[in-house]
């Protein structure tokens, strides 16, 4: 199989809480245009021919619920396993990588994509290019140039004004060859390092991470306002 047509595995961490959402229902289960946010996200990968399987990572107490109300209800056939998440997102992704090894999907060069469960608006037409770049370079993430001026602030005082032309807002999916991301997590564990994203762990190995320009629509549903924005982007608000 050519690199351009390589099959990939997706880890979808969706084990976060809803502190910023302000409700009792976790953000990934909130209804968006008639179905849960998480169901929209899974659909992005379920329908792409280069996605071989999906590992869904949720709070341990939600596994049965997700199996019945998300996977079975909406007919997702590529979800290979639902895994209990950890205290932090990094712990959840590690649990996913461990499950891949147990199930035999730990080939050194296998493209592994990691995508936030609460990002239902990613343009899945970009997946083929992302997988191709991962196959060629080892690591790639999606992002967009920042639009606003960014200030570094300490104790409510501006300490620096970085050059906006060099700043990007990182999104997901982020993609890595299996052995590279596995090595990155191993080193992070040994050094008790918690990264801001998965790419930051790979960067610490000295391995370059490519950036593909994505879409400003690829928002993460985190606050009540995000649901309104996502509805509008989906065409649910006229």
N, C-alpha and C positions, 0 to 999 in steps of 0.2 A: 504494500500500500504506500502511495506517495505521501510525502509530508503534508501536501496540501489537503489530502483527504483523510488524515489521521483521525481516529476516534478519540474522544476526550471523555473524562469523567468529571462530574460537577459535584462539589461540596456546597451545600446551601445551609450556612449557619443561621438559624432562626430561633435562638434560645434566649434572646434578650427579653428584658422586662419593659413595662410601659410607663416608667416614671415620668417621662416628658409628655406622654400622651394624656396623662391625668385620669385614666379610667381603670376599670378592673379587667378589661379584655386586652390581651397582649396585641401589640400593633399588627403582628403578622396575621391575626385572625379577624381583624376589622373588615367589615364589608366594604367593597369597592366595586361599584357598577355591578352589583348582584352576586358577587362571590368574594371569598376572603382574599386579602392582599397576597397571601402566600400561594394561593391557587393561581393567581395571575403570574406570579414569579415562576412557578414550576412549569407553566405552559410555555414560557419562553424557550426552555431547554427540551421539554418533552417533544416538541415538534421539529427540532433541528436534526437533520440526518447524521451529523458528525458527533452528536452526543450519545455515547453508548449507555451510560447509566448515571443515576443521580443518587447521592447520599444526602438525606435530609437530616439536619441536626437540630433538635428541639429540646425544651426542658424535659427531663426524664419523666415527669408526671403527665406529659402531653403526648407520649408516644402512641397510646391506644387511640386517643382522640384524633390525632393526625392521620393514623392509618384508616380510620373509618370515615371521618368527616372531610378529609382533604384528599388522600390518595385514592381510596375506593369510591368515594362520592363523585369525584371528577374524572375518574378513569385514567389515572397516571400509571402507565405501564413501565416507565423507565426508572421509577424509584426502587432501587435495589434494596435499600435498608433505611430504617428510621433509627437514628442514634440519639442517645441522651447527651445533652450538652454539658458544659462545665460552668464554673463560676464566671469566667471571662470568655470573651469571644475567642481568644487565642487557645484557651483550653478546649473549646468546642471544635475548632478546626483540627487541633491535634487528635481529638477523639475520632474525627472523620478520617484522618490519615491512618490512624491505627486500624480502623475498620477496613480500609482498602488493602492493607497488608494481610489481614486475616482472610479476606475474600480473594486474594490473588491478583488484585489490580495494582500491584506495586512495581510494575516494570519501570526500569530506570528512566526511560525517555517518555513515558506516558504523559500526555498533557493533562494536568489537573487544574480545573477552573474553580475559583472560590467566589461565590456571589451572595450578597446579602439577601436574606429572605424578604426583607422589606423594601426591595428595589424592583417593583413590578413593571417599570416602564423602559427597561433597557431595550435598545434596538437589536434584536437577535440576528439581524442581517450582518452584524459585525463579527459574529462568532467565528466564521470561517477564517477571516483575516487574523483574529486573535489567536486561534489555534495554530495557524501557519507561522506566526511570529514566535510563538512559544516553541514550536518544533525547531525553528531555525536558531533561536538565540537563548532559549532556556527560561526566560522570564519576561512577562509583559503585563501591563495594566492599562485600564481604560481611564481617561480623565479628560478634563476640559480646562482651557486657560481661565484664570480668575478674571472676573469682570470689574471688581471693585478694588480700590486701593486697600492694601493690607498694612496694618500697623502692629508692631510688636510692643506689648504693654506690660509693664511691671509696676505693681502698686498704684494702678490707675494713672500711670505716667507713660507716655509714648517714649520708647527707647530706640526704636529703629523703624525705618520705612523701606522695606525691601523693594527691589525693582520688580514691579508687577509683571514685566515682560517675561520673567523667568519663573513665575509662579503658576502652578496648575492645581486644580481641585481634583483630588483622586477619587475615583468611583470604583465600582466593581462591575463585571468580573475582573479578577486578577488571575493570571494564568502562569503556571510553572511546570517544568518537567518534574516528575515525581521525585527523583532522587535529590534534586536541588532543593525543593521545598522541605523534604524530609530532613536533609542535612541542616537546613536553616533552623528548623524547629529544634533539632537536637542541640545545636549550639546555644540557642536561646534558653533552653531548659537548663543546660549546664551552667550558664551565666546568670540565671534568674532575670532574664531580660524580657520585658513586656513591650511589644511594639505597638505602634499606632495602627498598623495594618500588616498584612502578610508580606507585602513587598519590602517593608522595612527590615524584616528578618533576613531576607535574601540579600539586601544591600549590605548588611553587616558581614556577609561572607566575602564581600569584595566583588560580587557578581553584578554586572550591569542589568538594570531592569528597563526595558523599552517602554515607551508611552505611546498609546494610540489615542488620537483625539476622538472623543465620544460625542455625546449629545447632552445638552443641558436639561433635556426632559428626564434624564435618568436620575430622578431624585430618590432619596431615601425617606420613606414614610416614618417620621419620628414624632411630629407634633400634630395636633388637630388641624392646623392650617394646611399641613401636607396632604391630608385626605381631600380637602377642597381643591387643592392644586392638581392632585392626581386625577380627580374626577373630571376636572376641566380638560386636562391633557388627553384623557380617554374619550372625550366628547360627551361626557355625561351632564355637563352644564352648558346650556345654550345662552 
